[in-house]
Amino acid sequence: MTVLETIRSGAERLAAGGVDSPRLESEWLLAHVLGVPRLRLVLEAGRVVTAGETREFAGLVASRATRRPLQHLLGSVSFCGLEFAVNASVLIPRPETELLAERAWQLLLGPPPPWAHRPVVLDFGTGSGCLAVTLAVKCPAAVVHAVDISPDALAVARGNAVRHGVDGRVSFHLGDGFAALPADVRFDLLVGNPPYIPSGEIATLQPEVRDHDPRLALDGGADGLDFYRRIARAAAAWLRPDARVMLEFGDGQGAALRGLFSGGPWRCEGIFPDDSGRERILIAAVARA
Ligand SMILES: C[S@@+](CC[C@H](N)C(=O)[O-])C[C@H]1O[C@@H](n2cnc3c(N)ncnc32)[C@H](O)[C@@H]1O
């Protein structure tokens, strides 16, 4: 079969498996097998695909048709223009989280630069390391700490830090949230995309998420807000003056987040939408006396 025929047959198989964008994903998989950029396939539409390539492609398509995520089959995902290795130990970084990364590096870089010293950043629940590593790459002055309770996720995150040459500036801590951090470190910025799916809703998610993202990365407790309550209770003690907290949260959780980060030690600076207009990011600061 030619490249074009192979793409078509893959797309048919993926459509039968209920995959959302079968043609596009068929192209991604074939490009991966042939080792060429996806857009190059147009130029090679008439090329004959070898028997070995066809076999490998058919295996990937069959796997994807069972709703294994495309990113697991490709082995990596692009986040803020950087390539991150992913596997079944980590949440696949989402486009919404790129908005959080962007707001965070804009804050770190100013203008005006908000801190006279090198800013110290905490990524709470780092997963693939997409936030920690991106911020270290974009902000060469930043010192970054990343915590995760999953040793397998931390191994992926460490690999991604090495891949992007920032392993000397990102410290990884294994354990349960703040308890895993060195006692004397204080942060100028806490970023995080904590697990926020209500436990009872996990069974209703798409198979790619429900069956392949780690449960540890999804389950936010009965109402999805367990981690935000923990952060609202404990984070202020870990922050320096003028520090900020920037958290991603789930659809419909904005009002609860505003409530958790208003009053007491907190001043809510804003809730910001994603590209589809859904409230998605909280920015809060420690209230001044
Ligand atoms: C939703 S994922 C976010 C991963 C990554 N930051 C991203 O945005 O793609 C949440 C992460 O929090 C981690 N996590 C869950 N419980 C934790 C805990 N008690 N302490 C630290 N990390 C935890 C999970 O292992 C998972 O990697």
The ligand as an SDF file (V2000), in Angstrom:
LIG
                    3D

 27 29  0  0  0  0  0  0  0  0999 V2000
   -2.9790   16.2120   37.6930 C   0  0  0  0  0  0  0  0  0  0  0  0
   -1.3620   15.5410   37.8550 S   0  0  0  0  0  0  0  0  0  0  0  0
   -0.4120   16.9510   37.2890 C   0  0  0  0  0  0  0  0  0  0  0  0
    0.9060   16.5820   36.6680 C   0  0  0  0  0  0  0  0  0  0  0  0
    1.6180   17.7680   35.9850 C   0  0  0  0  0  0  0  0  0  0  0  0
    1.8910   18.8270   36.9250 N   0  0  0  0  0  0  0  0  0  0  0  0
    0.7780   18.3020   34.8450 C   0  0  0  0  0  0  0  0  0  0  0  0
    0.2160   19.3980   34.9770 O   0  0  0  0  0  0  0  0  0  0  0  0
    0.6700   17.6400   33.8120 O   0  0  0  0  0  0  0  0  0  0  0  0
   -1.1430   15.5950   39.6170 C   0  0  0  0  0  0  0  0  0  0  0  0
    0.1450   15.0030   40.1560 C   0  0  0  0  0  0  0  0  0  0  0  0
    0.0950   15.0860   41.5870 O   0  0  0  0  0  0  0  0  0  0  0  0
    0.7220   13.9410   42.1260 C   0  0  0  0  0  0  0  0  0  0  0  0
    0.2380   13.7260   43.4970 N   0  0  0  0  0  0  0  0  0  0  0  0
   -0.8840   13.1000   43.9090 C   0  0  0  0  0  0  0  0  0  0  0  0
   -0.9630   13.1030   45.2630 N   0  0  0  0  0  0  0  0  0  0  0  0
    0.1380   13.7580   45.7070 C   0  0  0  0  0  0  0  0  0  0  0  0
    0.6250   14.0910   47.0010 C   0  0  0  0  0  0  0  0  0  0  0  0
   -0.0500   13.7390   48.1130 N   0  0  0  0  0  0  0  0  0  0  0  0
    1.7910   14.7560   47.1060 N   0  0  0  0  0  0  0  0  0  0  0  0
    2.4850   15.0970   45.9770 C   0  0  0  0  0  0  0  0  0  0  0  0
    2.0730   14.8200   44.7310 N   0  0  0  0  0  0  0  0  0  0  0  0
    0.9160   14.1610   44.5970 C   0  0  0  0  0  0  0  0  0  0  0  0
    0.3380   12.8240   41.1740 C   0  0  0  0  0  0  0  0  0  0  0  0
    1.2220   11.7310   41.2880 O   0  0  0  0  0  0  0  0  0  0  0  0
    0.3980   13.5450   39.8370 C   0  0  0  0  0  0  0  0  0  0  0  0
    1.6660   13.4000   39.2390 O   0  0  0  0  0  0  0  0  0  0  0  0
  1  2  1  0
  2  3  1  0
  2 10  1  0
  3  4  1  0
  4  5  1  0
  5  6  1  0
  5  7  1  0
  7  8  2  0
  7  9  1  0
 10 11  1  0
 11 12  1  0
 11 26  1  0
 12 13  1  0
 13 14  1  0
 13 24  1  0
 14 15  1  0
 14 23  1  0
 15 16  2  0
 16 17  1  0
 17 18  1  0
 17 23  2  0
 18 19  1  0
 18 20  2  0
 20 21  1  0
 21 22  2  0
 22 23  1  0
 24 25  1  0
 24 26  1  0
 26 27  1  0
M  CHG  2   2   1   9  -1
M  END
$$$$
